[in-house]
Amino acid sequence: MLKEEVPTFIKQMFGALVECDIFQDDESPNHVLINSYRSGQGIAPHQDGPLYKPLVAILSLNGPALLQFWAPRRDHDGAALAPDLNAASHDPSTSVLCQPNSLLVFRSDAYETHWHGIESVHEDVLAAHTGNTAALSSSLQGAKAGAAVPRGERRVSLTVRRVLKIKDAEVRIFTDDAMVEGQRQDNGWLASRGEEGLSSGDFIDE
């Protein structure tokens, strides 16, 4: 990761997350990923990996979405495997309905061992494992397992984390091959989340 100046509103959000004791002052957030999704688009199950401190805060805007978490599964050699969504035995272990203007924070095992993702559907169905039904907004209070929550036309998410290692180079020299490889990695990252063709911003705070 390389340092970049971030917009003022992002700095204000970083500061608010520290004031709320979600992040510590000496380990304040320094990275935000901004994504925009159309109704019916989701995010393939994934883990965020060791690039970040194992703590994430997701601000959801516009439409709602059900974020699901899967317990890890392993191959014969002990390597982590992505959830098999076609296997009934590997249903999500928990889920959270991310409503507009809500903030979801997860850390520890939810970050380090579990996989998380959002289905590519036009409406989410609350399940017995949906953990925040009691805290839903007034329009959804009393919603129970089986209740359908339509997606909005658009959902914007701001995923805030702390990058652990940042390159502090005053001069940046990228070869043509490096630029091509960087684009290939970006495309692969977006494809893994079903986000091909979407506009995303990636900012690192100086």
C-alpha positions in Angstrom: 0.0 0.0 0.0 1.2 3.5 -0.8 0.2 6.7 1.0 -2.4 9.0 -0.7 -4.2 12.1 0.6 -7.7 11.3 1.6 -10.8 13.6 1.3 -11.8 15.7 4.3 -15.0 13.7 5.0 -13.0 10.5 5.2 -10.6 12.0 7.7 -13.7 13.1 9.8 -15.0 9.5 9.6 -11.7 8.1 10.8 -11.7 10.6 13.7 -15.3 9.7 14.6 -14.4 5.9 14.7 -11.5 6.7 17.1 -13.8 8.9 19.3 -16.3 6.0 19.5 -13.4 3.7 20.7 -13.9 1.4 17.7 -10.3 2.1 16.7 -7.6 3.2 19.2 -5.9 6.5 18.8 -2.4 4.9 18.3 -3.9 2.5 15.8 -6.3 4.7 14.0 -7.9 3.7 10.6 -5.9 4.7 7.6 -7.7 2.9 4.7 -11.2 3.0 3.2 -12.6 1.0 0.3 -15.7 2.6 -1.3 -17.9 0.4 -3.4 -21.3 0.9 -5.2 -23.6 -2.0 -5.9 -26.7 -2.3 -7.9 -29.7 -4.3 -6.7 -29.0 -8.0 -7.2 -25.2 -7.6 -6.9 -23.4 -9.3 -4.0 -19.9 -10.1 -2.8 -18.5 -13.6 -3.1 -17.5 -15.2 0.3 -14.0 -14.0 1.1 -11.5 -13.1 3.9 -9.8 -9.8 4.1 -6.4 -11.3 5.0 -3.3 -10.2 7.0 -2.8 -7.0 5.1 -5.0 -5.2 7.7 -5.4 -5.1 11.4 -8.1 -7.7 12.2 -10.8 -5.1 12.7 -13.2 -3.7 10.2 -16.0 -1.1 10.3 -18.5 -1.0 7.4 -20.8 2.0 6.9 -23.8 1.1 4.7 -25.6 3.8 2.7 -28.7 3.8 0.5 -30.0 0.2 0.3 -29.8 -2.7 2.8 -28.0 -6.0 2.4 -27.6 -9.1 4.5 -24.0 -9.8 5.3 -23.4 -13.5 6.1 -20.5 -15.2 7.9 -19.3 -18.8 7.4 -17.2 -20.8 9.8 -13.9 -22.0 8.2 -13.5 -25.4 6.5 -10.2 -27.1 5.7 -8.8 -29.4 3.1 -6.8 -32.5 4.0 -3.6 -30.4 4.4 -5.3 -27.9 6.7 -5.5 -25.1 4.2 -8.5 -22.8 4.4 -11.2 -23.3 1.8 -14.0 -21.0 0.7 -17.5 -21.9 1.7 -19.3 -24.4 -0.5 -22.5 -22.5 -1.1 -24.0 -25.6 -2.8 -23.6 -27.8 0.3 -26.5 -27.7 2.7 -24.1 -28.6 5.5 -22.2 -25.4 5.1 -24.9 -22.8 5.8 -23.9 -19.5 7.3 -23.2 -19.6 11.0 -24.5 -16.0 11.5 -25.6 -13.0 9.5 -26.3 -9.3 10.0 -28.7 -7.1 8.1 -26.8 -3.9 7.2 -29.4 -1.2 7.0 -28.9 2.2 5.4 -26.8 4.5 7.6 -25.8 1.6 9.9 -22.3 0.8 11.0 -21.2 -2.9 11.3 -18.0 -3.6 13.3 -16.4 -7.1 13.4 -13.0 -8.3 14.6 -11.2 -11.3 16.1 -12.5 -14.7 14.9 -15.2 -13.1 12.7 -12.3 -11.4 10.8 -9.5 -13.9 11.1 -11.1 -17.3 10.7 -14.6 -16.8 9.2 -15.5 -15.9 5.6 -18.1 -13.2 4.9 -20.1 -12.3 1.8 -23.4 -11.0 0.4 -25.7 -13.0 -1.9 -26.5 -11.8 -5.4 -30.2 -11.4 -4.9 -32.9 -8.7 -5.2 -34.2 -9.3 -1.7 -32.7 -10.8 1.5 -34.5 -13.3 3.7 -33.9 -13.0 7.4 -32.8 -16.3 9.0 -32.7 -17.8 12.4 -29.0 -16.9 12.5 -29.6 -13.2 11.7 -28.2 -11.7 14.9 -29.5 -8.2 14.9 -33.3 -8.6 14.3 -34.0 -7.0 17.7 -32.1 -3.9 16.7 -33.7 -3.3 13.3 -35.2 0.1 12.4 -38.8 0.9 13.1 -39.9 -0.2 9.7 -38.6 -3.7 10.3 -39.2 -4.1 14.0 -40.7 -7.5 14.7 -39.3 -9.0 11.6 -38.4 -12.7 12.2 -36.8 -15.5 10.3 -38.4 -15.8 6.9 -39.2 -12.1 6.5 -38.1 -10.7 3.1 -36.2 -7.4 2.9 -36.0 -5.9 -0.6 -32.7 -4.4 -1.7 -32.6 -0.8 -2.8 -31.7 0.3 -6.3 -28.2 1.1 -5.0 -26.1 0.3 -2.0 -22.8 2.1 -1.2 -20.5 0.7 1.4 -17.4 2.3 3.0 -15.2 -0.4 4.5 -12.7 1.2 7.0 -9.6 -0.7 8.2 -6.0 -0.1 9.3 -3.3 -1.2 6.9 -0.4 -2.6 8.8 2.4 -1.9 6.3 2.6 1.2 4.1 5.4 2.0 1.7 6.8 5.4 2.4 8.6 6.1 -0.9 8.9 9.7 -2.1 9.6 8.5 -5.7 7.4 5.9 -7.2 8.7 4.2 -10.4 6.4 1.7 -12.1 7.4 -0.2 -15.2 4.8 -1.0 -17.9 4.9 -4.7 -16.7 4.2 -3.6 -13.1 1.3 -1.5 -14.2 -0.2 -4.4 -16.3 0.3 -6.8 -13.3 -1.3 -4.3 -11.0 -4.4 -4.0 -13.2 -4.6 -7.8 -13.5 -4.6 -8.1 -9.7 -7.2 -5.4 -9.4 -9.5 -7.1 -11.9 -9.1 -10.4 -10.1 -9.9 -8.9 -6.8 -13.1 -7.3 -8.2 -14.1 -10.5 -10.0 -13.8 -12.5 -6.8 -16.5 -10.2 -5.3 -18.7 -10.1 -8.3 -17.9 -6.5 -8.8 -16.6 -6.4 -12.4 -17.2 -3.1 -14.0 -18.0 -1.3 -10.8 -16.4 1.9 -9.7 -14.4 1.7 -6.5 -12.1 4.1 -4.7 -9.2 3.0 -2.6 -7.7 5.6 -0.3 -4.8 5.4 2.2 -4.5 8.2 4.7 -1.2 10.0 5.1 
